Every structure is written in structure tokens, then in C-alpha cells.
Amino acid sequence: MLSAAAAERNKEPIVSVLRESAGTGRALQALEVSSGTGQHVTHFAQALRNITWQPSEFDPQSIDSIDAYRAHYQLSNVKPAIHLDASLPHQTWGGIQPESLDLVVNINMIHISPMSCTEGLFKGVGEVLKPQGLLLTYGPYAVNGQITPQSNVDFDCSLRQRNPKWGLRDISLLSSLAQQSGLFLEKIVDMPANNKCLLFRKESLV
Ligand SMILES: C[S@@+](CC[C@H](N)C(=O)[O-])C[C@H]1O[C@@H](n2cnc3c(N)ncnc32)[C@H](O)[C@@H]1O
């Protein structure tokens, strides 16, 4: 059971946003893309019992950690973790069926992975969400070409030094990628430590 300090800090603020948008009491099916250690999915599953969670990861060591959390907490609403590469088409996403999900959550991946992962995320989520389903992404973002405050500018520089394909993405770019996949940016929620939650809704077919 790996532990990340950032996940420990942000899991409660994020679950508050989820509670408002998905804590309906109705039975919902959710996918977490890039679950990391498994701390988030464990916390969300304990707090929101109406949601059945499918954790996923790209990194095999993280898959082991997620499954260790699952075994430890014995949560009936968390499925075994699947391998998922967000840059690949949804047909490779562990058998997840088109239009089968009410919710997809993706925390702190968009800026710490190549742009192909973000493009694949929006494309795939556009396919696997039900009409009116919700995508929640969390992290630091640029707004209209500006990164603020200085600590996020420094963070962006350090990411790009580690990997030139990483870095903070602009919300307008994400919004246009979303639109190409039939989603629209419904809400932006300011979060602690200069992060944001972006809530994208899948449009209904008319
Ligand atoms: C900063 S970590 C965030 C993990 C977790 N969501 C959290 O907030 O603690 C970035 C995650 O992106 C995942 N990742 C990298 N490339 C990926 C890909 N192609 N598809 C899916 N996830 C990927 C990494 O394995 C890693 O777990």
C-alpha cells in the first residue's frame, strides 16, 4: 500500500466536490483513470457508497498498491484494478463498454503525462460515458495562457525540465478537446493549493 502525501491532502476536498455532483444516492458506475496509489478510490468508495468504482493504472506497481488497499479495506464497491493506458483507444480499456459509465475521475495526470494521454482521455471518456455522464479532472491548470501564482509557474518549469512533454495545460485547450468528444465544460471549482476541479458533462443526443 503505497502512500502519496498529495493524495492524502487533496482526497477530502475532492470528495466534497464529488459529493455535490454525484452523491445522489442513485447507484452509479465510475471509472478512475490513473488511480496512482489507490488512496483516492479507497476514500471515495468509503464516502460515496452509492458509487461502484473501477480503479485503473498504467504503472504495474501502482496496480499492486491499489489492489493492496482494496484487500485491506474489503470494500464491496471497488472492483479489482485494471491496466489502462489513457493514450490508447477505449477498446483497450479493460473491457469497459461504450456508454456504460456515469462518472470518470482523473486526478493529477493531465500535467504529468504527454499530451497524447490527455487527448486519449477525452476521446475515450466521450465513448464510455453515458449521455449526461460526468468527467471530473483535478490538478493545476493555465487559464487563458496564464499560469498563476508563481509557485505554479515554477512547478510547470520543473515538470518541463523533467520531461519536455509534461506541463500545465490550458483550460481552453481542454475545453476544446472535450467538445470534440461530445463533452462540455460545465463547472470550474477552485481547490486548495491553486488547483482546480474541472467538471465536463457529456451532451445528450437530441
Ligand atoms: C502524479 S501521478 C497521479 C496519481 C494519482 N491520480 C494521484 O493523484 O495520486 C500521475 C499518474 O499518471 C499515470 N500515468 C502516466 N502515464 C499514463 C497513461 N499513459 N495512462 C494512464 N495513466 C498514466 C502514472 O502512472 C501516475 O500514476
The ligand as an ORCA input file, in Angstrom:
! r2SCAN-3c Opt
* xyz 0 1
  C       1.128     12.318    -10.410
  S       0.548     10.712    -10.614
  C      -1.098     10.889    -10.006
  C      -1.627      9.613     -9.445
  C      -2.946      9.733     -8.669
  N      -4.041     10.059     -9.555
  C      -2.808     10.748     -7.573
  O      -3.331     11.859     -7.699
  O      -2.183     10.418     -6.560
  C       0.356     10.577    -12.370
  C      -0.211      9.236    -12.763
  O      -0.407      9.193    -14.176
  C      -0.195      7.849    -14.561
  N       0.041      7.746    -15.997
  C       1.163      8.035    -16.686
  N       1.014      7.733    -17.978
  C      -0.249      7.241    -18.110
  C      -1.005      6.730    -19.196
  N      -0.477      6.656    -20.431
  N      -2.266      6.312    -18.972
  C      -2.798      6.360    -17.732
  N      -2.130      6.824    -16.662
  C      -0.879      7.247    -16.843
  C       1.029      7.424    -13.735
  O       1.160      6.025    -13.666
  C       0.710      8.077    -12.401
  O       0.013      7.215    -11.534
*
